[in-house]
């Protein structure tokens, strides 16, 4: 049974209420983390506590158990010049500070990024 301080390896498949998949480890290596260390969001950490090796669980996380409520003000606009070729709406980019953002709009001169 997984408990605080245990290192675990898990596969996960994250979906939004709409059913859209926002992240999945199924096509890559499992996520490895130490339970209770703050390395993953609270709801994910809580979901694995008490699980045995090979056991699976489905959970629905509320915003406060994950990344918080969506902030409509957390959308920024940057100049398109110097952006990667072939960039499309829905693509994810990692900024220099490590933050992963979603491209939500592209014009001739600008790119709109969602930081939520």
Residue frames as a rotation matrix with the C-alpha (Angstrom) as fourth column:
UNK 1
0.580 0.815 0.000 0.00
0.815 -0.580 0.000 0.00
0.000 0.000 -1.000 0.00
UNK 2
-0.205 -0.665 0.718 1.43
0.629 -0.652 -0.424 3.35
0.750 0.365 0.552 -1.05
UNK 3
0.695 0.386 -0.607 2.01
0.718 -0.418 0.557 5.76
-0.039 -0.822 -0.568 1.80
UNK 4
0.946 -0.323 0.036 3.87
-0.324 -0.946 0.006 8.95
0.032 -0.017 -0.999 2.65
UNK 5
0.221 -0.965 0.141 7.55
-0.727 -0.066 0.684 8.69
-0.651 -0.253 -0.716 1.78
UNK 6
0.143 -0.126 0.982 7.12
0.401 0.914 0.059 5.80
-0.905 0.385 0.182 -0.68
UNK 7
-0.557 -0.305 -0.773 8.45
-0.612 -0.478 0.630 6.25
-0.561 0.824 0.080 -4.20
UNK 8
0.133 0.715 0.686 5.85
0.223 0.653 -0.724 5.13
-0.966 0.249 -0.072 -6.73
UNK 9
-0.939 -0.259 -0.227 5.66
-0.179 -0.196 0.964 4.73
-0.294 0.946 0.138 -10.51
UNK 10
-0.133 0.969 0.208 2.23
0.328 0.241 -0.914 5.28
-0.935 -0.053 -0.349 -12.03
UNK 11
-0.860 0.093 0.501 0.64
0.474 -0.220 0.853 5.62
0.190 0.971 0.145 -15.42
UNK 12
-0.356 0.768 -0.533 -2.17
0.306 -0.444 -0.843 8.15
-0.883 -0.463 -0.077 -15.69
UNK 13
-0.605 0.326 0.726 -4.67
0.729 -0.139 0.670 9.44
0.320 0.935 -0.153 -18.22
UNK 14
-0.622 0.321 -0.714 -6.01
0.362 -0.691 -0.626 12.94
-0.695 -0.648 0.314 -17.50
UNK 15
-0.481 0.546 0.686 -9.21
0.761 -0.129 0.636 14.20
0.436 0.828 -0.353 -19.11
UNK 16
-0.937 0.307 0.164 -11.32
-0.343 -0.898 -0.277 17.33
0.062 -0.315 0.947 -18.81
UNK 17
-0.388 0.876 0.286 -15.06
-0.176 0.234 -0.956 17.18
-0.905 -0.421 0.063 -18.06
UNK 18
0.284 0.470 -0.836 -15.60
-0.879 -0.220 -0.423 17.39
-0.382 0.855 0.351 -21.84
UNK 19
0.866 -0.036 0.499 -13.70
0.119 0.984 -0.135 14.11
-0.486 0.176 0.856 -22.25
UNK 20
0.773 -0.634 -0.016 -10.75
-0.270 -0.306 -0.913 15.83
0.574 0.711 -0.408 -23.95
UNK 21
0.631 -0.659 -0.409 -7.43
0.775 0.555 0.302 14.24
0.028 -0.507 0.861 -22.94
UNK 22
0.925 -0.340 0.172 -5.07
-0.335 -0.940 -0.057 16.91
0.181 -0.004 -0.983 -21.59
UNK 23
-0.100 -0.991 0.091 -2.21
-0.981 0.082 -0.176 14.60
0.167 -0.107 -0.980 -20.60
UNK 24
0.940 0.336 0.063 -1.36
-0.341 0.928 0.148 10.92
-0.009 -0.161 0.987 -20.52
UNK 25
0.006 -0.970 0.242 1.68
-0.870 0.114 0.480 8.84
-0.493 -0.213 -0.843 -19.63
UNK 26
0.624 0.370 0.688 0.43
-0.173 0.924 -0.341 5.79
-0.762 0.093 0.640 -21.53
UNK 27
0.944 -0.294 0.148 2.74
0.219 0.225 -0.950 6.39
0.246 0.929 0.277 -24.53
UNK 28
0.142 -0.929 0.341 5.78
-0.463 -0.367 -0.807 7.17
0.875 -0.044 -0.482 -22.39
UNK 29
-0.643 -0.474 -0.602 7.40
0.290 0.576 -0.764 6.12
0.709 -0.666 -0.234 -19.13
UNK 30
0.394 0.793 -0.465 5.31
0.763 0.000 0.646 6.12
0.513 -0.610 -0.605 -15.95
UNK 31
0.353 -0.183 0.917 5.46
-0.383 -0.923 -0.037 9.12
0.854 -0.338 -0.396 -13.64
UNK 32
0.033 -0.427 -0.904 7.79
0.771 0.586 -0.249 8.51
0.636 -0.688 0.348 -10.69
UNK 33
-0.046 -0.046 0.998 7.37
-0.400 -0.915 -0.060 10.52
0.915 -0.402 0.024 -7.50
UNK 34
-0.862 -0.238 -0.448 7.56
0.329 0.412 -0.850 10.31
0.387 -0.880 -0.277 -3.71
UNK 35
0.112 0.991 -0.071 4.14
0.635 -0.017 0.772 10.23
0.764 -0.132 -0.632 -2.06
UNK 36
0.732 0.344 -0.588 3.52
0.681 -0.411 0.606 13.25
-0.033 -0.844 -0.535 0.17
UNK 37
-0.215 -0.944 -0.249 6.56
0.871 -0.301 0.389 15.19
-0.442 -0.133 0.887 -1.03
UNK 38
0.321 0.408 -0.855 4.68
0.024 -0.906 -0.423 17.87
-0.947 0.116 -0.300 -2.99
UNK 39
-0.737 -0.675 0.025 6.14
0.002 0.035 0.999 16.73
-0.676 0.737 -0.024 -6.32
UNK 40
-0.754 0.579 0.311 2.67
0.494 0.187 0.849 16.31
0.433 0.794 -0.427 -7.85
UNK 41
-0.421 0.678 0.603 -0.68
-0.530 -0.723 0.443 18.04
0.736 -0.133 0.664 -7.40
UNK 42
-0.629 0.155 0.762 -2.50
-0.750 0.134 -0.647 17.34
-0.203 -0.979 0.032 -4.14
UNK 43
0.404 0.910 0.091 -5.37
-0.837 0.408 -0.365 15.37
-0.369 0.071 0.927 -5.69
UNK 44
0.461 -0.338 -0.820 -3.00
-0.494 0.671 -0.554 13.07
0.738 0.660 0.142 -7.60
UNK 45
-0.646 -0.741 0.184 -0.95
-0.510 0.239 -0.827 12.48
0.568 -0.628 -0.532 -4.47
UNK 46
-0.368 0.599 0.711 -4.08
-0.821 0.150 -0.551 11.67
-0.437 -0.787 0.436 -2.46
UNK 47
0.540 0.680 -0.497 -5.38
-0.840 0.472 -0.267 9.32
0.053 0.561 0.826 -5.18
UNK 48
0.139 -0.556 -0.819 -2.40
-0.354 0.745 -0.566 6.95
0.925 0.369 -0.093 -4.96
UNK 49
-0.598 -0.341 0.725 -2.28
-0.783 0.057 -0.619 6.75
0.170 -0.938 -0.301 -1.15
UNK 50
-0.089 0.546 0.833 -3.40
-0.659 0.595 -0.460 3.32
-0.747 -0.590 0.307 -0.03
UNK 51
0.720 0.331 -0.609 -3.13
-0.690 0.429 -0.583 1.71
0.069 0.840 0.538 -3.48
UNK 52
0.401 -0.566 0.720 -1.38
-0.032 0.777 0.628 -1.64
-0.916 -0.274 0.294 -3.85
UNK 53
-0.645 -0.690 -0.327 1.01
-0.430 -0.025 0.902 -2.50
-0.631 0.723 -0.281 -6.68
UNK 54
-0.948 0.238 0.213 -1.01
0.312 0.548 0.776 -3.11
0.068 0.802 -0.594 -9.86
UNK 55
-0.134 0.944 -0.300 -4.16
0.845 -0.050 -0.533 -1.51
-0.518 -0.325 -0.791 -8.48
UNK 56
-0.785 -0.057 0.617 -5.90
0.447 -0.742 0.500 1.26
0.429 0.668 0.607 -10.45
UNK 57
-0.249 0.693 -0.676 -8.31
0.720 -0.334 -0.608 4.01
-0.648 -0.638 -0.416 -9.52
UNK 58
-0.311 0.233 0.922 -10.41
0.687 -0.615 0.387 6.66
0.657 0.753 0.031 -11.27
UNK 59
-0.228 0.206 -0.952 -10.81
0.814 -0.496 -0.302 10.01
-0.535 -0.843 -0.054 -9.55
UNK 60
0.337 0.321 0.885 -12.35
0.689 -0.725 0.001 13.37
0.642 0.609 -0.466 -10.40
UNK 61
-0.462 -0.611 -0.643 -10.36
0.879 -0.412 -0.240 16.29
-0.119 -0.676 0.727 -9.05
UNK 62
0.770 0.622 -0.140 -11.83
0.619 -0.782 -0.072 19.65
-0.154 -0.031 -0.988 -8.15
UNK 63
0.617 -0.550 0.563 -9.80
0.148 -0.622 -0.769 22.72
0.773 0.558 -0.302 -9.21
UNK 64
0.589 -0.393 0.706 -8.54
-0.777 -0.517 0.360 23.31
0.224 -0.760 -0.610 -5.67
UNK 65
0.703 -0.353 0.617 -7.06
-0.067 0.831 0.552 19.77
-0.708 -0.429 0.561 -5.65
UNK 66
0.458 -0.497 0.737 -5.16
0.880 0.371 -0.297 20.49
-0.126 0.785 0.607 -8.86
UNK 67
-0.529 -0.743 0.410 -4.14
0.822 -0.569 0.030 23.79
0.212 0.353 0.911 -10.45
UNK 68
-0.633 0.366 -0.683 -6.94
0.217 -0.763 -0.609 26.04
-0.743 -0.533 0.403 -9.18
UNK 69
0.480 0.876 0.057 -9.71
0.416 -0.170 -0.893 27.80
-0.772 0.452 -0.446 -11.07
UNK 70
-0.033 -0.415 0.909 -9.03
0.992 -0.125 -0.020 28.98
0.122 0.901 0.416 -14.61
UNK 71
-0.023 -0.070 -0.997 -7.91
0.395 -0.917 0.055 32.63
-0.918 -0.393 0.049 -14.66
UNK 72
0.690 0.361 0.627 -9.17
0.704 -0.131 -0.698 34.45
-0.170 0.923 -0.345 -17.79
UNK 73
0.894 -0.398 -0.205 -6.52
-0.399 -0.916 0.038 37.14
-0.203 0.048 -0.978 -17.17
UNK 74
0.124 -0.896 0.426 -3.75
-0.256 0.386 0.886 34.55
-0.959 -0.219 -0.182 -17.60
UNK 75
0.602 0.003 0.798 -3.62
0.750 0.340 -0.567 34.93
-0.273 0.941 0.203 -21.38
UNK 76
0.126 -0.641 -0.757 -0.69
-0.016 -0.764 0.645 36.78
-0.992 -0.069 -0.106 -22.90
UNK 77
0.972 0.141 0.188 0.16
0.195 -0.033 -0.980 38.02
-0.132 0.989 -0.059 -26.36
UNK 78
0.079 -0.989 -0.123 3.67
0.129 -0.112 0.985 37.80
-0.988 -0.094 0.119 -27.83
UNK 79
0.175 -0.108 -0.979 5.13
-0.884 -0.455 -0.108 38.78
-0.434 0.884 -0.175 -31.18
UNK 80
0.930 0.258 0.261 5.04
-0.116 0.882 -0.457 36.00
-0.348 0.395 0.850 -33.76
UNK 81
0.575 -0.779 -0.251 8.51
-0.581 -0.172 -0.796 36.87
0.576 0.603 -0.551 -35.06
UNK 82
-0.449 -0.870 0.203 10.94
-0.816 0.307 -0.489 34.12
0.363 -0.385 -0.848 -34.05
UNK 83
0.220 0.613 0.759 8.21
-0.798 0.561 -0.221 31.61
-0.561 -0.556 0.613 -33.23
UNK 84
-0.576 -0.435 0.692 8.68
-0.066 0.869 0.491 27.98
-0.815 0.237 -0.529 -34.30
UNK 85
-0.702 0.302 -0.645 7.59
-0.693 -0.081 0.716 27.14
0.164 0.950 0.266 -37.86
UNK 86
-0.527 0.554 -0.644 4.33
0.044 0.775 0.631 25.21
0.849 0.304 -0.433 -38.15
UNK 87
-0.982 0.179 -0.057 2.97
0.040 -0.097 -0.994 26.48
-0.184 -0.979 0.089 -34.84
UNK 88
-0.488 0.873 -0.012 -0.77
0.132 0.088 0.987 25.78
0.863 0.480 -0.158 -34.53
UNK 89
-0.089 0.586 0.805 -3.60
-0.901 -0.392 0.185 26.58
0.424 -0.709 0.563 -32.14
UNK 90
0.903 0.430 -0.010 -3.65
-0.366 0.780 0.507 23.90
0.226 -0.454 0.862 -29.44
UNK 91
0.262 -0.892 -0.369 0.12
0.305 0.439 -0.845 23.39
0.916 0.109 0.387 -29.46
UNK 92
0.953 -0.077 -0.293 1.97
0.277 -0.173 0.945 23.48
-0.123 -0.982 -0.143 -26.14
UNK 93
0.365 -0.865 0.345 5.16
0.071 -0.344 -0.936 25.49
0.928 0.366 -0.064 -25.72
UNK 94
0.519 -0.302 -0.800 7.66
0.853 0.118 0.508 25.58
-0.059 -0.946 0.319 -22.89
UNK 95
0.897 -0.171 0.407 8.80
-0.096 -0.975 -0.199 29.11
0.431 0.140 -0.892 -22.07
UNK 96
-0.002 -0.999 0.054 12.34
-0.162 -0.052 -0.985 29.98
0.987 -0.011 -0.162 -20.97
UNK 97
-0.351 -0.089 0.932 11.17
-0.902 -0.235 -0.362 29.95
0.251 -0.968 0.002 -17.33
UNK 98
-0.994 -0.097 0.045 9.90
-0.103 0.975 -0.197 26.35
-0.024 -0.200 -0.979 -17.70
UNK 99
-0.316 0.948 0.025 6.20
-0.355 -0.094 -0.930 27.26
-0.880 -0.303 0.366 -17.78
UNK 100
-0.851 0.151 0.503 4.19
0.495 0.547 0.675 25.23
-0.173 0.823 -0.541 -20.31
UNK 101
-0.434 0.695 -0.574 1.59
-0.412 -0.719 -0.559 27.32
-0.801 -0.006 0.598 -22.17
UNK 102
-0.155 0.489 0.859 -1.07
0.746 0.628 -0.223 26.58
-0.648 0.606 -0.462 -24.77
UNK 103
-0.989 -0.114 -0.096 -1.34
0.012 -0.702 0.712 28.44
-0.148 0.703 0.696 -28.08
UNK 104
-0.262 0.965 0.004 -4.92
0.587 0.163 -0.793 29.74
-0.766 -0.206 -0.609 -28.23
UNK 105
0.840 0.539 -0.061 -4.66
0.270 -0.513 -0.815 32.13
-0.471 0.668 -0.576 -31.17
UNK 106
-0.328 -0.929 0.173 -2.35
0.645 -0.087 0.759 33.10
-0.690 0.361 0.628 -34.01
UNK 107
0.842 0.464 -0.276 -2.45
0.108 -0.646 -0.756 36.17
-0.529 0.607 -0.594 -36.25
UNK 108
0.772 -0.573 0.275 0.02
0.314 -0.032 -0.949 37.46
0.552 0.819 0.155 -38.83
UNK 109
0.058 -0.787 0.614 1.99
-0.296 -0.601 -0.743 39.32
0.953 -0.139 -0.268 -36.17
UNK 110
-0.255 -0.077 0.964 0.98
-0.952 -0.153 -0.264 37.88
0.168 -0.985 -0.034 -32.78
UNK 111
-0.408 0.175 -0.896 0.56
0.145 0.981 0.126 34.65
0.902 -0.079 -0.426 -30.85
UNK 112
0.135 0.545 0.828 -1.91
-0.852 -0.363 0.378 34.37
0.506 -0.756 0.415 -27.96
UNK 113
-0.549 -0.472 -0.690 -0.83
-0.023 0.834 -0.552 32.05
0.835 -0.287 -0.469 -25.14
UNK 114
0.621 0.744 0.245 -2.94
-0.389 0.021 0.921 30.63
0.681 -0.667 0.302 -22.31
UNK 115
-0.441 -0.871 0.216 -0.90
-0.559 0.079 -0.825 30.32
0.702 -0.485 -0.522 -19.11
UNK 116
0.314 0.640 0.701 -3.57
-0.949 0.234 0.211 28.41
-0.029 -0.732 0.681 -17.18
